[in-house]
Amino acid sequence: MDMMWAWIGFNVFVLALLAFDLGVLHRKTKEISVKEALWLSLGYVILAMIFAAGVFNFMGADSGYEFVTGYLIEKSLSVDNIFVFLLIFMHFSVPPQYQYKVLFWGIIGALLMRGTLIFVGASVIEAFHWIIYVFGAFLIVTGFKMLLAVGQEPDMENNRIVKFMRARFRVTETFEGDRFFVRRNGLLFMTPLFIVLVLVELTDVVFALDSIPAIFAITTDPFIVYTANVFAILGLRALYFALVGIIHRFHYLKYGLSLVLMVVGTKMILNAWFGEKVIPTEIALLITAVLIGGSMAISLIKTRGTSLEEAPAKAKAWWVPGSPAKETKPRE
């Protein structure tokens, strides 16, 4: 009964937070400043840490460390999403004042989809314990594939999702303010902004297939998995606007994230094989913090004094759903 009230209370809190965000803080379409984004991002981190203190107090130290580790992993992996969001917005030339609305509704969809994936994942693990080995192997392979994908520039011009939507539906040539749909001569048209929203949603689905197994490697408690995911997602919009101007300076973070996936995948398999915590959660938290912090430090040092416009293409390259890798022309 206590956990039921915890679930209800947490979701009511999230709904109230979203309503306050959309209805009070951002009622009007406007460009989010870096200063405002930094304060919002800090606010979401503080809320997550307050919640972590509550988990330590009411659910015990083990659950507390699991939440903090899961939150750190999810928060770090969300930087992947920011790379892709930037590429999508740049390709479609989405005005900054419209980007927040796309990300807001993208986050709503992400919360619903991730919640579904978490409950399905928890049920499958409970019914079929051997699936843990599949998740662990998937994380290791995904981490290796991420290493290979670093520096590959996506071919947005030949994105299969965009081509499909433009071929099957009526789409306006230009943006219609911040509207996703408009009517012309009695016919319903979608706008390019809605195509952008679809790409943002699909991006989160794809990355959720990596990040959710990653946190299941830390804990199989659905409440901890869900709350850590939600706090990371809630702060994603603010983090995007805070980092968008310097995101190219975190190029080496991609290597750190790849290694984190490999580490947590290995932890998942070893702990399942021996039936105990061979690699404790505290050690996983320490390794994750060192890999993420180290790769960020290396990134900032190596890209010091480089602007977004001056950064090499590989620093702004990442995989976008539906986009093949851009073929490099052979030297003559």
Buried (B, 14 or more C-beta within 10 A) or exposed (E): EEEEEBBEEBBEEBEEBBEEBBEEEBEEEEEBEEEBBBEBBEEBBEBBEEBBEEBBEEBEEBBBBBBBBBBBBBBBBBBBBBBBBBBBBEBBEBBEBBBBBBBBBBBBBBBEBBBEBBEEBBEBBEEEEEBBBBBBBBBBEBBBEBBEBBBBBBBBEEBEBBEEBBEEEEBBEEBBEBBBEBEEEEEEBBBBBBBBBBBBBBBBBBBBEBBBBBBBBBBBBBBBBBBBBBBBBBBBBBBBBBBBEBBBBBBBBBBBBBBBBBBBBBBBBBBBEEEEBBBBBBBBBEBBBEBBBBBBEBBBEEBEEBEBEEBEEEBBBBBBBBBBEBEEEEEE
